[in-house]
Amino acid sequence: MSNCFKAVHQWFAANGLALNPSKSEAIVIGTSAKLRIEGKIETIALSDVCIPVADCVKSLGVSIDSTLSFNQHVNNICKASHYHIRALRHIRQCLDDDTARTVASSMVGARLDYCNSLLYGTTTVNINKLQRVQNSLARVVTGTRRYDHITSVLADLHWLKIQERITYKIALLTFKTVTTNKPTYLTELVSFHMPVRALRSNHRNRLHIDRVRTEFGSRAFSHAAPSVWNNLPLNLTDTSVSLATFKRHLKLHLYEQSFRR
C-alpha cells in the first residue's frame, strides 16, 4: 500500500500536480472474510505523514465502503431524497402536474439514477430502501394516498422501478462499449462470445461471461455487463441501431417487463 501511494505521489509530481498527504484518505477494499484474515490496517505512511485508513470514503459524490456494499451510499441518497420530497410536498399545490413531475425528476430522480450501475447486485434491503423513496416521490407528484397501490401510479408516470433503472444503466453502458469501443477501460472487460463450432445462435451478439466464484466477483462489470446483455431479447442486441433507438426500445422492454406481466 505504501509503495502504491508513493507511485501515485510520483505520478502527480511528474505531471505538475500536487498531492497533499495530510488531506488524503485510504481505504482497503475486499470481502468481509478477506478483511478479517488480513487484519485491520490503521494507517499508511506517505512522505512522513500517516494517512488514516477509513471504513468509508467519498469520491465524486459516491460513498465507497470497504466491502463495496454501498449501504452508506444508499442511506445518504435516501436522506437527501426525503429532504427534497418534503420540500416538494409543501409546494405541490402551487405546481401543475407537468412542473411537479419535472421538479421531482430533477431533484430526486437524478439522485436515484446517479452512478446507480454501482448498485448492481446490491442487497434487497438497499433496493427496497430506494424503492420506498421513489414510491414516496410518486405519491407526492400524483397526490396518491399513502396506502394506495403504487405500481399503477409508477406505470402512469412511466417511471421504471429501481431495479429496472439499474438494469437500464448497465445495458446502456454495455451498448455504448460494444458499439464505440470506448471507454477503453470498459472495452477491455467485455468481449463477444466465440463458440468453438458453428452454431445457429452465432448471430445473436452474445457476450462472453467470465466465471466467478464469489458474490463479490459477480458484481464486477466484466460479469454484470454480459449477464445483463445476454438476457435482453434479440432485437435489443442489434449493435447496428442508433443509440436513441436502443434507449427507446430498452426502456419499452423494461417497462413491459415491470408493469405488463
Secondary structure, DSSP 8 states (H G I E B T S, - for coil): -HHHHHHHHHHHHHTT----GGG--B-----HHHHHHH----EEEETTEEEEB-SEEEETTEEEETTS--HHHHHHHHHHHHHHHHHHHHHGGGS-HHHHHHHHIIIIIHHHHTTGGGGTT--HHHHHHHHHHHHHHHHHHHT--TTS-SHHHHHHHT---HHHHHHHHHHHHHHHHHHH--SHHHHTT--B---SS--GGGGG--B-----SSHHHHTSHHHHHHHHHHTS-GGGG-TTS-HHHHHHHHHHHHHHHHH--
